[in-house]
């Protein structure tokens, strides 16, 4: 099987790409950074240097290569002037879908997110639009909607760990009662890989959740449990944080150094929990999930040994 993967070199994407390659598939990665390409080739990947902004170039490349499937993992958590949520989550998806149809690539596997819907978060809203484009494409699609994804070097968890370690008072935005079902990155990679070889996953959307439900404050408490000493927590209302960040963002463009954006604060208002029992999906996708607590204990305690 020949697979073309976009967004395949980040934290989640690199694990998924390696899993698919190790299963025996020939994997070609789309990569814009030429400095990364030699290393990717050393790891056994084929690489196409380009971007999804170059529609004609993507069309030309896909027309010359007989791919069996496209796996789209492209996504951003922060919108910037050059890479807006709409461009990355909607326009790029449309480019890929059009090119896939034009070049006879019928299988399309897409990364969405748990909680994608039309709401006040531009991240969630544009993810929903992109997911909808896939589902109405006429291709043999599969959509995955993961909750928080954890694993070594996961930016979200590394940022929280750094926050707990470096602050005398640990800020909790809102009540801290919004819920998550974190899932390990290996299980996510297995889901993508196994869906490639299972026709029962076609025309289906899968919510990917771990075995345990945590509130945001629970996750902070868990980090403090394995990162002594325990710190004091301070709750700050959503509207105060959101309004303050909106002002800072208007004054600081780009705002790469801001630890959290106003849209990320809006995302924290919504739960990221599967809507029902996922055991049937887990069996279909052959998932054996790691618990967040087990991973976090190993990940944090190794720093003290």
C-alpha positions in Angstrom: 0.0 0.0 0.0 1.2 3.5 -0.9 0.1 6.3 1.5 0.5 10.1 1.2 0.5 11.8 4.6 0.2 15.5 5.3 1.1 16.8 8.8 3.1 13.7 9.4 6.2 15.1 11.2 4.7 16.7 14.3 4.2 15.1 17.7 1.2 13.0 16.8 1.9 12.9 13.0 5.4 11.4 13.4 4.1 8.5 15.6 1.3 7.8 13.1 3.6 8.0 10.1 6.1 5.6 11.7 3.3 3.1 12.6 2.0 3.1 9.1 5.4 2.7 7.7 6.3 -0.1 10.1 3.2 -2.0 9.0 4.7 -2.4 5.6 3.2 0.5 3.7 5.2 2.8 1.5 4.8 6.3 3.1 5.4 9.6 1.4 5.4 12.7 3.7 4.5 16.2 2.6 7.2 18.5 4.1 7.7 22.2 3.7 11.0 22.4 5.7 13.9 21.2 3.5 16.2 21.0 6.5 14.0 18.1 7.8 14.0 16.1 4.6 17.5 14.3 4.9 16.6 13.0 8.3 13.1 11.8 7.2 14.7 9.9 4.3 17.2 8.3 6.7 14.2 7.0 8.6 12.9 5.3 5.5 10.2 7.8 4.3 9.8 9.1 0.9 9.4 12.9 1.0 7.7 15.4 -1.3 8.9 19.0 -0.6 5.9 21.4 -0.9 2.9 23.0 0.8 -0.9 22.7 0.4 -1.0 26.3 -0.8 0.4 25.1 -4.1 -2.7 23.4 -5.6 -1.2 22.8 -9.1 2.0 21.3 -7.6 0.0 19.0 -5.4 -2.1 17.9 -8.3 0.9 17.3 -10.4 2.6 15.2 -7.8 -0.4 13.1 -7.0 -1.1 12.5 -10.7 2.4 11.0 -11.1 2.2 8.7 -8.1 -0.4 6.0 -7.6 -1.3 6.4 -4.0 -3.9 4.1 -2.4 -4.8 6.5 0.4 -4.3 10.0 1.8 -4.0 10.6 5.5 -4.5 14.2 6.5 -3.1 15.2 9.9 -2.6 18.9 9.2 -3.8 21.1 12.1 -2.8 24.1 14.2 -3.7 25.0 17.7 -2.8 28.7 17.2 -4.0 30.9 14.3 -1.5 33.4 12.9 -1.7 35.9 10.1 0.1 33.6 7.7 -1.7 30.4 8.9 -5.2 31.0 9.9 -7.5 28.3 11.3 -9.6 28.7 8.1 -6.7 28.3 5.8 -5.3 25.2 7.5 -8.5 23.4 8.7 -10.8 24.2 5.8 -8.9 25.5 2.7 -6.1 22.9 2.9 -8.7 20.1 3.4 -10.6 21.2 0.3 -7.4 21.3 -1.7 -6.5 17.7 -0.7 -10.1 16.4 -1.4 -10.2 18.0 -4.8 -6.8 16.7 -5.7 -7.7 13.2 -4.4 -10.9 13.0 -6.6 -9.1 14.4 -9.6 -6.4 11.7 -9.3 -8.5 8.7 -8.4 -7.4 8.4 -4.8 -10.6 7.2 -3.1 -9.4 6.5 0.4 -9.2 9.5 2.7 -8.5 9.4 6.5 -8.8 12.6 8.3 -7.8 14.1 11.7 -10.6 16.1 13.3 -11.0 16.7 17.1 -13.4 15.8 19.8 -15.7 18.7 20.3 -15.6 20.0 16.7 -18.8 22.0 16.2 -20.0 25.5 15.4 -19.3 27.5 18.6 -17.4 30.5 19.8 -14.0 28.8 19.3 -12.6 29.3 15.8 -10.5 26.2 16.3 -13.5 24.0 16.9 -15.6 25.7 14.3 -13.1 25.3 11.5 -12.3 21.8 12.4 -16.0 21.1 12.1 -16.1 22.6 8.6 -13.1 20.6 7.5 -14.7 17.4 8.9 -17.9 18.2 7.1 -16.1 18.6 3.8 -14.6 15.2 4.2 -17.9 13.5 5.0 -19.6 15.0 1.9 -16.6 14.4 -0.4 -17.9 11.2 -2.0 -14.6 9.5 -1.1 -14.2 6.5 1.1 -13.6 8.5 4.2 -12.8 7.8 7.9 -12.7 10.6 10.4 -11.0 10.4 13.8 -12.0 12.8 16.7 -9.5 12.4 19.5 -9.6 13.9 22.9 -6.4 15.3 24.4 -3.5 13.2 23.1 -0.6 12.5 25.5 2.9 11.0 25.1 6.5 12.0 25.5 7.0 15.6 24.3 3.3 16.4 23.9 3.3 20.2 23.9 0.0 20.5 25.8 1.2 18.4 28.7 4.8 19.8 28.6 3.3 23.3 28.9 1.2 22.2 31.9 4.1 20.5 33.6 6.3 23.6 33.1 3.4 25.8 34.5 3.2 23.7 37.6 7.0 23.6 38.1 7.7 27.3 37.6 4.8 29.1 39.2 4.4 29.7 42.9 0.6 29.9 42.3 -0.8 27.6 39.7 -3.6 29.3 37.7 -6.8 27.4 36.9 -8.9 29.0 34.3 -12.6 29.0 35.1 -13.9 26.4 37.5 -11.4 23.8 36.3 -14.3 21.3 36.0 -14.3 20.9 32.2 -13.8 17.2 31.4 -11.3 15.4 29.2 -10.6 11.8 28.4 -6.9 11.8 27.4 -5.7 9.1 25.0 -2.1 7.9 24.4 -0.5 8.7 21.1 0.3 5.0 20.4 -3.4 4.1 20.5 -4.1 7.0 18.1 -1.4 5.7 15.7 -2.8 2.2 15.9 -6.3 3.5 15.1 -5.0 5.2 11.9 -2.9 2.3 10.8 -5.6 -0.4 11.4 -8.3 1.7 9.6 -6.3 1.5 6.4 -6.7 -2.2 6.3 -10.3 -2.5 7.5 -13.2 -1.6 5.2 -15.5 -1.6 8.2 -14.1 1.8 9.1 -15.1 3.4 5.8 -17.8 6.1 6.1 -17.4 6.2 9.9 -16.3 8.8 12.4 -14.6 7.5 15.5 -14.3 9.3 18.8 -10.9 8.4 20.4 -10.9 8.6 24.2 -8.8 7.1 27.0 -10.1 4.9 29.8 -10.4 7.7 32.4 -12.2 11.0 32.7 -10.3 13.9 34.2 -11.3 17.5 34.9 -8.7 20.1 34.0 -8.0 20.6 37.7 -7.6 16.8 38.1 -4.8 16.9 35.5 -3.1 19.7 37.4 -3.4 17.8 40.6 -2.0 14.6 39.0 1.0 16.6 37.7 1.6 18.0 41.2 1.3 14.5 42.7 4.4 13.4 40.8 6.2 16.8 40.8 6.6 17.8 44.4 6.3 20.2 46.2 2.5 20.7 45.9 1.6 24.3 44.9 -1.3 26.5 45.7 -4.0 26.9 43.0 -5.8 30.1 42.1 -9.0 30.2 40.0 -9.5 33.0 37.5 -12.8 33.5 35.7 -13.0 32.7 32.0 -14.2 36.2 31.0 -11.2 37.9 32.8 -8.6 35.7 31.1 -10.3 35.8 27.7 -10.7 39.6 27.7 -7.1 40.2 28.9 -5.7 37.9 26.2 -7.7 39.5 23.5 -6.2 42.8 24.4 -2.7 41.5 24.5 -3.2 39.7 21.2 -4.2 42.9 19.5 -1.1 44.6 20.8 1.3 41.8 20.1 1.2 40.3 16.6 2.5 37.7 16.2 1.9 36.4 19.7 4.0 33.3 19.8 5.3 34.0 23.2 1.9 34.2 24.9 1.5 30.9 26.8 -2.2 30.5 25.9 -4.4 32.3 23.4 -8.0 33.6 23.8 -9.3 30.9 21.5 -7.6 28.2 23.6 -9.4 29.7 26.6 -12.7 29.4 24.8 -11.9 25.8 24.0 -11.6 25.1 27.7 -15.3 25.9 28.2 -16.2 22.6 26.4 -15.9 19.1 27.6 -13.8 16.6 25.5 -15.5 13.4 26.4 -16.8 10.6 24.2 -20.5 10.5 23.8 -20.9 6.8 24.6 -19.3 3.5 25.1 -16.3 3.1 22.7 -15.5 -0.5 23.5 -16.9 -1.7 20.1 -14.7 0.9 18.3 -11.7 -0.1 20.4 -12.1 -3.8 19.5 -12.6 -2.9 15.8 -9.4 -0.8 15.8 -7.5 -3.2 18.1 -6.7 -0.6 20.7 -4.9 -1.3 24.0 -4.9 2.0 25.8 -2.5 3.4 28.3 -3.8 5.3 31.3 -2.8 8.9 31.7 -1.7 8.4 35.3 0.6 5.5 34.4 2.3 7.5 31.6 2.5 10.7 33.6 4.1 8.9 36.6 6.8 7.4 34.3 7.3 10.6 32.4 7.8 12.8 35.4 9.6 10.5 37.8 12.3 9.8 35.3 13.4 13.4 35.7 14.2 12.8 39.4 16.1 9.5 38.9 
